[in-house]
Amino acid sequence: MHTRRSIVSGSTFEERIGYARAVVDGDWVHVSGTTGYDYATMTIADDVVAQAKQCLANIGAALTEAGAGFADVVRVRYLLPDRADFEPCWPVLRECFGEVRPAATMQVCGLADPAMRIEIEVTARIQRHPTRPVG
């Protein structure tokens, strides 16, 4: 049976704009563009590397709730207002994606708030492993 469900993170942006942090559609998990906000406090660090780490923590939480993980990611998009901010983030990004090697794109563009220095979006396909619970 084909199922679809939404995952929300508690970000005020989701309610105000009208979207979900992620949508699980069958085996596919589509995680919205995710910035470095700590959703518990709705604060964001000034440092781009700290923001990238928080982006990945937020994405990881959504993937876990979907029954997936970073190993299931097949596509990642990086959005940054300043191309010079991308390379300092590479070591953090490699921690999550270095072994997985998803298809990836980096785009320079404006983000919704000047405090946002990086936004990351991923698509994953849940692999049905006998040792991994699926939810």
C-alpha positions in Angstrom: 0.0 0.0 0.0 1.3 3.4 -1.0 1.5 5.7 2.0 2.3 9.4 2.5 2.9 11.2 5.7 4.3 14.5 6.8 7.0 15.1 9.4 7.1 18.4 11.3 10.0 19.7 13.4 8.3 22.3 15.4 9.9 25.2 13.4 7.6 28.2 13.4 8.4 28.6 9.7 6.5 25.4 8.9 3.3 26.6 10.4 3.6 30.2 9.1 4.5 29.2 5.5 2.6 26.0 5.3 5.0 23.1 4.7 6.5 20.1 6.4 10.1 19.4 7.4 9.8 16.2 5.4 7.3 14.1 3.5 7.5 10.3 3.4 6.0 9.0 0.2 6.3 5.2 0.0 10.0 4.5 0.3 11.0 8.1 -0.6 11.8 10.8 2.0 11.8 14.4 0.7 13.4 16.7 3.3 12.7 20.4 2.8 15.4 22.9 2.5 16.7 23.0 6.1 18.7 25.9 7.7 20.8 26.1 10.8 18.1 27.1 13.2 18.0 25.3 16.5 14.2 24.7 16.5 14.1 24.3 20.3 15.2 27.9 20.8 14.6 29.3 17.3 18.1 30.7 17.3 20.8 30.5 14.6 24.6 30.7 15.0 26.6 33.3 13.2 29.2 30.8 12.0 28.5 29.0 8.7 30.1 25.7 9.9 28.0 25.7 13.0 25.0 26.4 10.9 25.9 23.4 8.6 26.2 21.2 11.7 22.8 22.3 12.9 21.3 21.8 9.4 22.5 18.2 9.4 21.3 17.6 12.9 17.8 18.8 11.9 17.9 16.7 8.7 19.1 13.7 10.7 16.2 14.0 13.1 13.7 14.1 10.2 15.4 11.1 8.5 15.3 9.1 11.7 11.6 9.9 12.2 11.0 8.7 8.6 12.8 5.4 9.3 15.8 6.4 7.3 19.3 7.7 7.8 22.1 9.5 6.0 23.1 6.2 4.4 19.8 6.4 2.5 20.4 9.8 1.0 20.5 9.8 -2.8 20.4 13.5 -3.5 21.6 16.6 -1.6 21.3 20.3 -2.6 23.4 23.0 -0.9 22.1 26.6 -1.1 24.4 29.4 0.0 24.3 33.2 -0.4 28.1 33.3 -0.4 30.1 30.8 -2.4 33.1 31.4 -0.2 31.2 29.8 2.7 30.9 26.4 1.0 34.4 25.1 1.3 34.7 25.7 5.1 31.7 23.3 5.4 33.2 20.5 3.4 34.6 18.5 6.4 31.2 18.6 8.2 29.4 17.6 5.0 31.9 14.8 4.3 31.1 13.3 7.8 27.6 12.6 6.7 28.0 12.0 3.0 31.6 11.0 2.4 30.8 7.2 2.3 27.3 7.6 0.8 28.3 9.9 -2.1 24.8 11.1 -3.1 24.3 13.2 -6.2 24.9 16.8 -5.1 24.4 20.3 -6.3 25.6 23.6 -4.8 23.8 26.8 -5.8 24.5 30.4 -4.8 21.3 32.2 -4.1 19.6 34.4 -1.6 18.0 32.8 1.4 14.8 33.8 3.3 16.7 35.6 6.1 20.1 37.3 6.0 21.2 35.4 9.1 20.9 32.1 7.2 24.2 31.2 5.6 23.5 27.7 4.3 20.4 25.6 3.5 20.5 21.9 2.8 17.8 19.8 1.1 18.0 16.0 0.8 16.1 13.2 -0.8 16.4 9.7 0.5 15.1 6.3 -0.4 14.4 4.0 2.6 16.3 0.8 2.2 14.4 -2.1 3.7 17.2 -3.8 5.8 16.2 -6.6 8.0 18.1 -5.1 10.9 16.7 -1.6 10.6 13.2 -0.9 11.9 11.0 1.0 9.4 8.5 3.5 10.6 
